[in-house]
């Protein structure tokens, strides 16, 4: 991830953060589902 001083990059950065949170939620859900299956 390279940091730029380009003001037009603000939207893309916030968009990337949303995608990361979406992936985190998905991964956590999968881990929780697998854990419940094993237990």
C-alpha positions in Angstrom: 0.0 0.0 0.0 1.6 3.2 -1.1 0.6 6.5 0.4 0.0 9.4 -2.0 -0.9 13.1 -1.3 -3.4 13.0 -4.2 -6.6 14.5 -2.8 -8.7 12.5 -5.3 -7.5 9.3 -3.6 -9.7 9.9 -0.5 -12.7 8.0 -1.9 -10.6 5.0 -3.0 -9.0 4.8 0.5 -12.4 4.7 2.3 -13.6 2.2 -0.3 -10.6 -0.1 0.5 -11.3 0.2 4.2 -14.9 -0.9 3.6 -13.8 -3.9 1.6 -11.3 -4.8 4.4 -14.1 -4.7 7.0 -16.3 -6.7 4.7 -13.6 -9.4 4.3 -13.0 -9.4 8.0 -16.7 -9.9 8.7 -16.8 -12.7 6.2 -13.7 -14.4 7.6 -14.9 -14.2 11.2 -18.3 -15.6 10.1 -16.6 -18.6 8.4 -14.3 -19.2 11.4 -17.2 -19.0 13.8 -19.2 -21.4 11.6 -16.3 -23.9 11.4 -15.7 -23.6 15.1 -19.3 -24.4 15.9 -19.2 -27.4 13.5 -16.1 -28.8 15.2 -17.7 -28.3 18.6 
